[in-house]
């Protein structure tokens, strides 16, 4: 999946609803995977989500960890509640294609848990560039 035409085809096939300031294109982290790019400024503090998917108490070894979040009962106690995953490509929304930053200077988002929901939050103004998380 290293050309933007095939990624656009995937987006249309899956019916991904993408905000007008977001594009799904080849990742700058891994060109074989889709990545998220912004086409206008995203202000620091803006949140995206919550992520949606399937909930599970256990995962089998075939689940791609790129599409899995561990949700905690409370952030303070760090007690495990369940996994949230989007192993089924048809259940993925655009935020699932946000990639991890390769180094600190590249990071412009952090992931956070609010109650039992996972969000991304912009930590610095991002303009016309690849969106990366922690």
N, C-alpha and C positions, 0 to 999 in steps of 0.2 A: 504494500500500500504506500508506495513512495511517490505517487503523482497526485496533484490536487484534483484532477478530473475524476479519478477513481474514488477519492474521498467525498467529493460532491455527490457522486452517484450513490455512494453508501448512505450519505445523509438523506438524500431524497428517498431512497429505497426504504430506509427505516422510519421515515417520517419525523426525523428529529426537528423539533421546534427550537430554533436558535434565535436569540435576541438580534435585532438589526445591527448591533455594534459588535457582534461576535462572528467569526468565521472559523470553520473547521478546515484545516489545511495540514500538510505534512508537518510533523513535529520537528522543531530544531534540536530537540534532545535525542530523538530516535526517528529517523526518516521513514522507518517501516511502520510507524504508528501514526494515527491522527493526533493532532494537537489543536489547541485553542489559541486563536489570535484575536486581538481587539482591533477595531477599525476607528475607534474614537477614544478619548480619554476616559479612563476609569478612575474615579477619585478614591483616595485612601479612605478606608472605612466601609466602602460598598460591599454588601454581602450577596452571595449567590447560593441558592439552594432553597430548601433542604434537598439533599440527594435522596432519590427514591430507588427502590429495588426490592429484593427479597430478603426476608429475615431468616436467620438460621442460628441454632445453638451450636452446631458443629458443621464443619466443611470437609468435603472429601478432597483428596490430593489433586484432583483434576481442575479445581477452581483456580482461575488466574488471579493471583494476589493483587494485580494492578487494579482490579475492580472489586476490592473488598475493603470495608472499614470495620474496625472493632468498635462497637458502641458500648459505653460504660454506663453502669447504673447511675453513678454520679462521678463527675470529674474529680471531686475531692477524695473519694475513697478508692478510685481506680478499680472498682469492682466490675467485672465483665457482665454485660447484660445479654448481648447477642451480636452476631455479625450482620452487616448490611452489605449485600453484594448484588452486582449486576452481571452475573455470569451469562445470562441470556441477553444477547446483543439487542434483542427487540425491546428490552426494558431499560436500556441505557438512555439517559438524557445527556445533553451536551456537557454538563460539568464533569461527567465521568471521564472525559477525554483531556482534562487538565493534567499536565505532566509535572513530575517533580523537577525542581531546579537542580542543575548539576553543581552549582556552587552558590554561596550566600549572595553575592552581588546580583545574581540573575533572579533571585526570588522576589516575587511581587505579590504573592498571596500566602496566607496561612490557612490551614484547616482548623476548624473549631467545632466543638460539640456544644449545643444549646439544648438543654433538657436531653431528649433522646434523638436529636436530629443533628446531622452533619452538614456544615456549611463551609464555604470558602469566604475569606474576607481579604480585601485588598489592603496591603500594608504600605503601599506607596503609589503615587500617581503613575499610571501605566498608559502609554499612548502608542498606538499602532505597533504593537510588538507581541511577542509570544507571552502567554500567561503561564507562570510557573508557581508551584506551591512548595511547601517545606518537605 
